[in-house]
Amino acid sequence: MAALIWLVGGLLLIAAEVLSGDFVLVMLGVAGLFGAGTEALFGEPVLSFVVFTVVSLGLTTVARPVLRRRLGGAHVRDNVAALVGERAVVVARVDEHGGRVKLRGQEWSARTLDATQVLEPGSSVTVMEIAGATAVVWADQ
């Protein structure tokens, strides 16, 4: 009977992970399944609890960080950082002092990264950085 309680508890924790997505409940759920297996094999509640504790601590401290790194993907700090590397089109002459580009359907103030570049309307550029509300761009070849 105790093995069934461990089993149901472990499965409920794994199912609840769908709602949280933080890989904590699934680690506890797997540890609960180990506790259920231990209880079914040995019939010792204290041993089952010890196995649950050791497995849950091991999974949350070792396996969880690895899973989060592997499944988390690249992290973009904010929307502005996501613009770096994007292509834009010059709509008003851009030089070291200013100009305008169309970036993701919106007009942005812009200036060149290289002080010697002067970009005419229609030129394709790459956003190298965002400085305040200004796109710092480099001419595409």
Secondary structure as the mmCIF struct_conf table of DSSP 4:
data_model
#
loop_
_struct_conf.conf_type_id
_struct_conf.id
_struct_conf.beg_label_comp_id
_struct_conf.beg_label_asym_id
_struct_conf.beg_label_seq_id
_struct_conf.end_label_comp_id
_struct_conf.end_label_asym_id
_struct_conf.end_label_seq_id
HELX_RH_AL_P HELX_RH_AL_P1 ALA A 2 SER A 20
BEND BEND1 ASP A 22 VAL A 24
HELX_RH_AL_P HELX_RH_AL_P2 LEU A 25 PHE A 42
HELX_RH_AL_P HELX_RH_AL_P3 PRO A 45 GLY A 58
HELX_RH_PI_P HELX_RH_PI_P1 LEU A 59 ALA A 63
HELX_RH_AL_P HELX_RH_AL_P4 ARG A 64 GLY A 72
HELX_LH_PP_P HELX_LH_PP_P1 ALA A 74 VAL A 76
BEND BEND2 ASP A 78 ASP A 78
HELX_RH_AL_P HELX_RH_AL_P5 ASN A 79 LEU A 83
TURN_TY1_P TURN_TY1_P1 VAL A 84 GLY A 85
STRN STRN1 ARG A 87 ASP A 95
TURN_TY1_P TURN_TY1_P2 GLU A 96 HIS A 97
STRN STRN2 GLY A 98 LEU A 103
TURN_TY1_P TURN_TY1_P3 ARG A 104 GLY A 105
STRN STRN3 GLN A 106 THR A 112
BEND BEND3 LEU A 113 ASP A 114
TURN_TY1_P TURN_TY1_P4 ALA A 115 THR A 116
STRN STRN4 LEU A 119 LEU A 119
TURN_TY1_P TURN_TY1_P5 PRO A 121 GLY A 122
STRN STRN5 SER A 124 ALA A 131
TURN_TY1_P TURN_TY1_P6 GLY A 132 ALA A 133
STRN STRN6 THR A 134 ALA A 139
#
